[in-house]
């Protein structure tokens, strides 16, 4: 029962984040761009030019977005705590779950400290969500229980490699034509999509290996 609750928490947490994202960006008086604007711009409380290369930011529903960050944190952490059956017993599972819990704290800091209110704390939240989050995905590839199909370990590693590459390119200011906002999403979204996918698979009963009988009946 605990595993299913944890898996449901991941599905609900990620779903509400993307739904609220769409609602908040649609409220902007000027168009919000996934390529130009950062995710955190949706939670900024002031209107006007912002950033090193000034972009116009004005998010009337910033409180809704910041609330979504916090809800994502709580539900993501609930998934880590409740879905204990997904993980190996011992150091590998413990380290992976600890890293994922640390990632959840980054989502909370992003919502509690908007970038234009407390930038140092917000940046710390971003580091925990992105850098630690992608490291947590690598660890998840090792820490998942043996009963979980191997495809989910491979998916975790592929997602981690994608997100980590996005993080490095973001730091180097190489957007490959995606824009800063686009590259930030390459860094940030793999862990959310992986959590949603494995949570949904668990709810659908597809997280146990199929075993075939070794002898034929009769």
N, C-alpha and C positions, 0 to 999 in steps of 0.2 A: 504493500500500500504506500509506504514511504517513497519508494522509487517512482511510482506513478505521480504522486503529488509533486515531487521534485521535477519530473519531466514536464508536468503541466505548468509549473512555475516558469520554466525556461520558455515554453511556447507562448504563454501569456505575456511574459516580460518583454520578449523581443517583438511580439505582435503589437503591443500597445505602443512601443517606441516608434515603430515605423508609421503606425496610424496617426499618432500625435505629431510626428515629424511632418506628415502631409498636411495636417490641419493647420499647424503653426506657420509653415511656409506659405500656405495659401492666403494667410491673413496679411502678408507683407504688402505695404502700399506700393512698393516697387518690386518687380519680379525677383524672386530668390533663385539663385543659380547653383546647382550642384557642383559646377566647375569652379565658379568664382568664390563662393562663400563657404566658410568652414561650418561644420556641424554645430559648433558652439555659438555661432552667430545667432542661431535661433533662440538661444537663451540670454543673449545680451539685453540689458535693460535700457540702454540709451540709444538714441537715434543720431546718425551722422556718419561721416567718413571715419573708418577705422582700419588699422593694420598698417604694415610697412608700405605696401602698395595700396593706398586708400581705396576701400570699397564701401559703398553705402550700405549701412546696416540699420534696419529698423524692424523690430520684431514685437508687434503689439501684444502677442500672446506668449511672451517670454516666460511668464510664470507657469504656463501650461507645459512648456518644453522642459523647464527645470524640474517640475514635478515628475515628468516622464523619466528624466535621468535618474531621479531618486527612486522611483518605482522600479525601474530596470535594475538598479543596484540591489534593492531588497529582494526582488523575485529571482534574480540571478544567484544571489547568495543562498536563498531558500533552496534552489535547485541543487547547489553544491552540497548543502547540508543534508537534505532529505534523500537524494538519490544515491545513497551510500552503496547500494548493490551494484552500481556500475563500475566500481573501482576495485583494484587489487587491494588486498590486505597487506600492510607493511609499508615501507618507506616510499615506494613508487607511487602508490595511490595517495598517500598522505601528502606528499610534496605536490602532486598535481592538483589536489583539491585546495591546498593552501594557496597555491598560485592563482587559481581561479577565484578564490575568495578575496584575494588581494586585488584582482581585477575588478571585482564588484565594488570595492571601496573607491576605485577610480571613477566609476560612473556616478557615485554619490557626490564626490568632491566636485565633479563637473557641474552638477545641478545646484549644489549648495553655494558654490563660489563662481558666479558667471565671470567670463573672461574680462569684462570691462568693469567689474567690481573689485575682484581680488585675483589679479592675473597670476601671481606666484602659486597660489593654492590651486587655481584652475589648471595651470600647467602641470603641477604635480599629479592632479587627477588624470590628465591626458596621458602622462607617462605611464601611470599604473594601468590605465585602460588599454593603451596601445602596446607599449613595449613589454610590460609584464603579461598582458593579455595574450600576445602572440607567443611568448615563451611558455605560457601556461598551456597553449595548444600543443606545442611540442611535447611537453610533459604528459599531456592527456594521451598522446599516442603511445606512451609507455605505460601509463598508469591505469588504463581501462582494464577491467576484469577479463579473464580468459573466455568467459561465456559470451562476451560481446563480439559480434562478427568482426573479422580483421578489417573489413572495409572502413569501419569507423575510426580505426587507428590510422589507416592510410589517409582518410579524409582529414583528420586532425593535423597530420604532418603537412599535407598539401595546403590546407588553410593557413597553417602557421608560416609556411614558406612564402605564401602570397602576402599575408599581412606584414611579415617582417621585411620583405622587399619594399612594400609600400612605406613602411616606417623609415627605412634607410633613404629612399628616394625623397621622402618628404623633408627629412633633415638636410639633405644635400640640395634641396630646392630644385629637383628635377621632376617635373610633372608629366613628361612624356606626352604632352598635348592634352592631358586630362584636366589641367588646371590644378591649383592648390587644393581646392575643395574635393575634386575628383580623386586626387592621390591620397588625401586624408581618408577617404572612404575605402580605398583599397587597403589601407592600413587598419581601419577600424571595424569594417563590416564582417570579415571572415569569422571572427570568434562569435559574433551574434548569429550569423547564418548557420554555423556549425551547431551551436547550442540549440537553435530552433529545430534544425533537422534531426538531431539525435533525440531531442525531447519528443518530437512528433513520432519518430520511429518507435520510441518506447511506448507511447500511448497506443500505438497501433499494434503492439505486440511483436515488433520485428527486431528486437535487440538480443534475441537468444539465437545461438547457433542452431542450425538444423542438424539433427543427428539421425543417421539411417541405421536400421537394424543390421547387425552383423550376420545374422542367420535368417534364412527364409522360413516362414511359418509352415508347419505341417511337414 
